Amino acid sequence: MASDSNRTLEKGLEMLFQFTERQPVLAVKDIMTLLDLPRSTAYRLLDTLKSKDLIQECGSGRYSLGLSILQLAKVATAGMDLLQLATPIMESLSEETGETVILSGVVNNKAICIDRIESTQAIKLTFERGRLHPLHAGASAKVLLAFMDKENQQKVLQQLKKEQLIDDIEIVKQALNKVKEQGYVISSEEIDVGAWAVAAPVFGANGNIIAGLTVAGPKFRVNIKQENLITDLLLAKVKELNEKLKVTEINYI
């Protein structure tokens, strides 16, 4: 019985995560397709979420997130000490590099954009808050996976292998170990064409990774000299943030 309840809860949470900035409104048929649900199950979950104001109906058979989500977001934001400490550092890093700076974390074994400071240049990379993507590619994702504890890392790698996003777990592990030894990772066009990025780990007071900080920009604007400069600036800013997190004893996002 408990197992059935857990599966129902998991499906309900998965349903909430289908709503994004790009798709704030979903039809029932969309939800059924995304979650591979029969119509009766989809409507049952929707009714449950509606009763808690987690979603709301906005037209016949169409839904969006409800007012309770705003309340939860308000409470979560109030407790985001990491974000409060990171924002001024991110602003400074973006100003000094001229590129977009992203703070990322892990949710449901995927990388998520927690916040970003966009470049003021005409040509730039933009990242939506809440954007999710697998942990196998891109600087933001790779740094989170490389510094993840071994048990969770193995689970993620097995899932990526199952989804055919990676071929050989051991080869990927070797690459992740090199990232860990180096202390940062650089990626070029691994997710978006023409994109370049460098990321470094953000540690909590207990020494565990809680986020990643990334500088990203168009590849054409980053030559070797600029790459070294941006990497050095990133590592200096991450060191500053890590020291502040240690002093304030923060171990969470």
One Martini backbone bead per residue (centre of mass of N, CA, C, O) as a GRO file, in nm:
protein
  253
    1MET     BB    1   0.059   0.063  -0.021
    2ALA     BB    2   0.302   0.250   0.008
    3SER     BB    3   0.398   0.210  -0.283
    4ASP     BB    4   0.150   0.337  -0.421
    5SER     BB    5   0.180   0.614  -0.285
    6ASN     BB    6   0.461   0.679  -0.396
    7ARG     BB    7   0.384   0.669  -0.696
    8THR     BB    8   0.173   0.891  -0.684
    9LEU     BB    9   0.356   1.113  -0.579
   10GLU     BB   10   0.562   1.103  -0.810
   11LYS     BB   11   0.362   1.173  -1.038
   12GLY     BB   12   0.271   1.444  -0.922
   13LEU     BB   13   0.554   1.575  -0.930
   14GLU     BB   14   0.609   1.533  -1.230
   15MET     BB   15   0.376   1.709  -1.322
   16LEU     BB   16   0.485   1.981  -1.213
   17PHE     BB   17   0.762   1.964  -1.391
   18GLN     BB   18   0.619   2.022  -1.677
   19PHE     BB   19   0.616   2.308  -1.589
   20THR     BB   20   0.727   2.593  -1.774
   21GLU     BB   21   0.830   2.876  -1.922
   22ARG     BB   22   0.756   2.755  -2.207
   23GLN     BB   23   0.517   2.565  -2.044
   24PRO     BB   24   0.267   2.693  -1.847
   25VAL     BB   25   0.063   2.540  -2.040
   26LEU     BB   26  -0.148   2.240  -2.020
   27ALA     BB   27  -0.277   1.974  -2.155
   28VAL     BB   28  -0.393   1.670  -2.092
   29LYS     BB   29  -0.258   1.532  -2.339
   30ASP     BB   30   0.026   1.626  -2.268
   31ILE     BB   31   0.050   1.485  -1.992
   32MET     BB   32  -0.001   1.200  -2.092
   33THR     BB   33   0.249   1.193  -2.278
   34LEU     BB   34   0.484   1.277  -2.082
   35LEU     BB   35   0.383   1.036  -1.854
   36ASP     BB   36   0.229   0.793  -1.954
   37LEU     BB   37  -0.098   0.830  -1.916
   38PRO     BB   38  -0.397   0.769  -1.838
   39ARG     BB   39  -0.675   0.953  -1.824
   40SER     BB   40  -0.775   0.874  -1.537
   41THR     BB   41  -0.506   0.935  -1.390
   42ALA     BB   42  -0.467   1.227  -1.472
   43TYR     BB   43  -0.733   1.335  -1.344
   44ARG     BB   44  -0.677   1.243  -1.054
   45LEU     BB   45  -0.420   1.413  -1.013
   46LEU     BB   46  -0.542   1.686  -1.084
   47ASP     BB   47  -0.754   1.692  -0.857
   48THR     BB   48  -0.553   1.682  -0.624
   49LEU     BB   49  -0.388   1.940  -0.699
   50LYS     BB   50  -0.634   2.132  -0.699
   51SER     BB   51  -0.713   2.094  -0.391
   52LYS     BB   52  -0.410   2.243  -0.326
   53ASP     BB   53  -0.339   2.471  -0.541
   54LEU     BB   54  -0.106   2.365  -0.750
   55ILE     BB   55  -0.334   2.385  -0.959
   56GLN     BB   56  -0.503   2.526  -1.255
   57GLU     BB   57  -0.770   2.615  -1.442
   58CYS     BB   58  -0.739   2.743  -1.804
   59GLY     BB   59  -0.957   2.600  -1.939
   60SER     BB   60  -1.039   2.353  -2.138
   61GLY     BB   61  -0.809   2.116  -2.047
   62ARG     BB   62  -0.631   2.342  -1.892
   63TYR     BB   63  -0.309   2.407  -1.724
   64SER     BB   64  -0.166   2.550  -1.423
   65LEU     BB   65  -0.012   2.686  -1.185
   66GLY     BB   66  -0.069   2.759  -0.857
   67LEU     BB   67  -0.077   2.949  -0.566
   68SER     BB   68   0.088   2.751  -0.385
   69ILE     BB   69   0.354   2.782  -0.540
   70LEU     BB   70   0.407   3.076  -0.458
   71GLN     BB   71   0.431   3.018  -0.156
   72LEU     BB   72   0.666   2.817  -0.175
   73ALA     BB   73   0.861   3.010  -0.319
   74LYS     BB   74   0.872   3.220  -0.095
   75VAL     BB   75   0.989   3.032   0.123
   76ALA     BB   76   1.239   2.938  -0.032
   77THR     BB   77   1.367   3.218  -0.083
   78ALA     BB   78   1.399   3.296   0.219
   79GLY     BB   79   1.611   3.035   0.254
   80MET     BB   80   1.834   3.144   0.035
   81ASP     BB   81   2.147   3.190   0.125
   82LEU     BB   82   2.308   3.127  -0.124
   83LEU     BB   83   2.181   3.342  -0.310
   84GLN     BB   84   2.258   3.588  -0.138
   85LEU     BB   85   2.570   3.533  -0.171
   86ALA     BB   86   2.592   3.490  -0.490
   87THR     BB   87   2.484   3.736  -0.646
   88PRO     BB   88   2.720   3.949  -0.617
   89ILE     BB   89   2.930   3.757  -0.744
   90MET     BB   90   2.788   3.719  -1.017
   91GLU     BB   91   2.782   4.016  -1.099
   92SER     BB   92   3.089   4.057  -1.094
   93LEU     BB   93   3.161   3.831  -1.298
   94SER     BB   94   2.998   3.942  -1.537
   95GLU     BB   95   3.138   4.219  -1.553
   96GLU     BB   96   3.438   4.109  -1.591
   97THR     BB   97   3.367   3.908  -1.845
   98GLY     BB   98   3.085   3.968  -2.017
   99GLU     BB   99   2.912   3.724  -1.912
  100THR     BB  100   2.730   3.461  -1.832
  101VAL     BB  101   2.588   3.361  -1.511
  102ILE     BB  102   2.559   3.038  -1.339
  103LEU     BB  103   2.338   2.873  -1.112
  104SER     BB  104   2.362   2.531  -1.012
  105GLY     BB  105   2.179   2.219  -0.973
  106VAL     BB  106   2.007   1.937  -0.823
  107VAL     BB  107   1.721   1.760  -0.979
  108ASN     BB  108   1.632   1.459  -1.040
  109ASN     BB  109   1.915   1.404  -1.175
  110LYS     BB  110   1.940   1.715  -1.266
  111ALA     BB  111   2.011   2.002  -1.411
  112ILE     BB  112   1.965   2.337  -1.266
  113CYS     BB  113   1.857   2.660  -1.298
  114ILE     BB  114   1.855   2.891  -1.043
  115ASP     BB  115   2.048   3.122  -1.165
  116ARG     BB  116   2.106   3.446  -1.346
  117ILE     BB  117   2.352   3.651  -1.520
  118GLU     BB  118   2.336   3.853  -1.780
  119SER     BB  119   2.461   3.969  -2.041
  120THR     BB  120   2.508   4.295  -2.204
  121GLN     BB  121   2.548   4.181  -2.464
  122ALA     BB  122   2.412   4.131  -2.767
  123ILE     BB  123   2.575   3.864  -2.769
  124LYS     BB  124   2.426   3.578  -2.603
  125LEU     BB  125   2.361   3.372  -2.334
  126THR     BB  126   2.061   3.199  -2.236
  127PHE     BB  127   1.897   3.113  -1.913
  128GLU     BB  128   1.658   2.944  -1.760
  129ARG     BB  129   1.485   2.923  -1.498
  130GLY     BB  130   1.448   2.572  -1.447
  131ARG     BB  131   1.634   2.444  -1.629
  132LEU     BB  132   1.666   2.117  -1.769
  133HIS     BB  133   1.940   1.869  -1.766
  134PRO     BB  134   2.148   1.645  -1.815
  135LEU     BB  135   2.469   1.520  -1.666
  136HIS     BB  136   2.660   1.459  -1.939
  137ALA     BB  137   2.648   1.771  -2.039
  138GLY     BB  138   2.824   2.027  -1.976
  139ALA     BB  139   2.962   2.214  -1.737
  140SER     BB  140   2.739   2.230  -1.521
  141ALA     BB  141   2.691   1.920  -1.511
  142LYS     BB  142   2.980   1.797  -1.476
  143VAL     BB  143   3.052   1.928  -1.201
  144LEU     BB  144   2.823   1.793  -1.041
  145LEU     BB  145   2.903   1.495  -1.107
  146ALA     BB  146   3.205   1.491  -1.020
  147PHE     BB  147   3.131   1.591  -0.700
  148MET     BB  148   2.967   1.365  -0.642
  149ASP     BB  149   2.880   1.118  -0.475
  150LYS     BB  150   2.942   0.794  -0.557
  151GLU     BB  151   2.659   0.674  -0.530
  152ASN     BB  152   2.501   0.885  -0.701
  153GLN     BB  153   2.679   0.875  -0.949
  154GLN     BB  154   2.618   0.580  -1.024
  155LYS     BB  155   2.314   0.616  -1.066
  156VAL     BB  156   2.331   0.826  -1.290
  157LEU     BB  157   2.502   0.660  -1.490
  158GLN     BB  158   2.300   0.428  -1.522
  159GLN     BB  159   2.073   0.609  -1.636
  160LEU     BB  160   2.231   0.720  -1.880
  161LYS     BB  161   2.277   0.442  -2.003
  162LYS     BB  162   1.976   0.365  -2.031
  163GLU     BB  163   1.927   0.640  -2.214
  164GLN     BB  164   2.178   0.663  -2.415
  165LEU     BB  165   2.391   0.910  -2.326
  166ILE     BB  166   2.594   0.679  -2.268
  167ASP     BB  167   2.833   0.414  -2.307
  168ASP     BB  168   3.077   0.434  -2.079
  169ILE     BB  169   3.119   0.451  -1.748
  170GLU     BB  170   3.432   0.437  -1.706
  171ILE     BB  171   3.508   0.666  -1.899
  172VAL     BB  172   3.346   0.885  -1.754
  173LYS     BB  173   3.488   0.860  -1.480
  174GLN     BB  174   3.767   0.949  -1.577
  175ALA     BB  175   3.676   1.232  -1.661
  176LEU     BB  176   3.566   1.316  -1.378
  177ASN     BB  177   3.838   1.287  -1.227
  178LYS     BB  178   3.978   1.516  -1.383
  179VAL     BB  179   3.790   1.738  -1.291
  180LYS     BB  180   3.849   1.706  -0.989
  181GLU     BB  181   4.155   1.763  -1.007
  182GLN     BB  182   4.127   2.048  -1.148
  183GLY     BB  183   3.836   2.211  -1.044
  184TYR     BB  184   3.725   2.208  -1.345
  185VAL     BB  185   3.519   2.284  -1.649
  186ILE     BB  186   3.521   2.257  -2.007
  187SER     BB  187   3.299   2.363  -2.272
  188SER     BB  188   3.206   2.278  -2.631
  189GLU     BB  189   2.917   2.231  -2.786
  190GLU     BB  190   2.742   2.008  -2.609
  191ILE     BB  191   2.447   2.154  -2.644
  192ASP     BB  192   2.516   2.431  -2.786
  193VAL     BB  193   2.565   2.597  -3.057
  194GLY     BB  194   2.837   2.814  -2.996
  195ALA     BB  195   2.914   2.717  -2.705
  196TRP     BB  196   3.070   2.832  -2.396
  197ALA     BB  197   3.221   2.682  -2.086
  198VAL     BB  198   3.273   2.733  -1.724
  199ALA     BB  199   3.314   2.524  -1.424
  200ALA     BB  200   3.251   2.526  -1.063
  201PRO     BB  201   3.247   2.436  -0.735
  202VAL     BB  202   3.006   2.442  -0.466
  203PHE     BB  203   3.051   2.447  -0.117
  204GLY     BB  204   2.980   2.347   0.175
  205ALA     BB  205   3.073   2.334   0.504
  206ASN     BB  206   3.105   2.001   0.471
  207GLY     BB  207   3.226   1.968   0.153
  208ASN     BB  208   2.981   1.955  -0.020
  209ILE     BB  209   2.817   1.972  -0.300
  210ILE     BB  210   2.555   2.232  -0.403
  211ALA     BB  211   2.697   2.363  -0.663
  212GLY     BB  212   2.732   2.563  -0.965
  213LEU     BB  213   2.964   2.773  -1.145
  214THR     BB  214   2.903   2.968  -1.450
  215VAL     BB  215   3.058   3.055  -1.759
  216ALA     BB  216   2.890   3.195  -2.054
  217GLY     BB  217   2.948   3.188  -2.419
  218PRO     BB  218   3.049   3.263  -2.711
  219LYS     BB  219   3.295   3.107  -2.884
  220PHE     BB  220   3.407   3.349  -3.066
  221ARG     BB  221   3.493   3.519  -2.787
  222VAL     BB  222   3.694   3.266  -2.702
  223ASN     BB  223   4.006   3.261  -2.642
  224ILE     BB  224   4.274   3.153  -2.477
  225LYS     BB  225   4.315   3.407  -2.309
  226GLN     BB  226   4.014   3.433  -2.220
  227GLU     BB  227   3.985   3.155  -2.092
  228ASN     BB  228   4.195   3.200  -1.866
  229LEU     BB  229   4.070   3.451  -1.741
  230ILE     BB  230   3.789   3.335  -1.672
  231THR     BB  231   3.885   3.098  -1.500
  232ASP     BB  232   4.031   3.265  -1.283
  233LEU     BB  233   3.786   3.432  -1.197
  234LEU     BB  234   3.604   3.199  -1.115
  235LEU     BB  235   3.788   3.070  -0.896
  236ALA     BB  236   3.796   3.322  -0.717
  237LYS     BB  237   3.485   3.345  -0.667
  238VAL     BB  238   3.441   3.060  -0.553
  239LYS     BB  239   3.626   3.090  -0.314
  240GLU     BB  240   3.467   3.318  -0.184
  241LEU     BB  241   3.199   3.163  -0.154
  242ASN     BB  242   3.304   2.918   0.009
  243GLU     BB  243   3.397   3.087   0.255
  244LYS     BB  244   3.115   3.200   0.325
  245LEU     BB  245   2.973   2.924   0.366
  246LYS     BB  246   3.155   2.831   0.598
  247VAL     BB  247   3.096   3.061   0.799
  248THR     BB  248   2.764   3.018   0.772
  249GLU     BB  249   2.695   2.707   0.756
  250ILE     BB  250   2.625   2.611   0.460
  251ASN     BB  251   2.447   2.294   0.310
  252TYR     BB  252   2.249   2.442   0.100
  253ILE     BB  253   2.014   2.571  -0.139
   0.00000   0.00000   0.00000
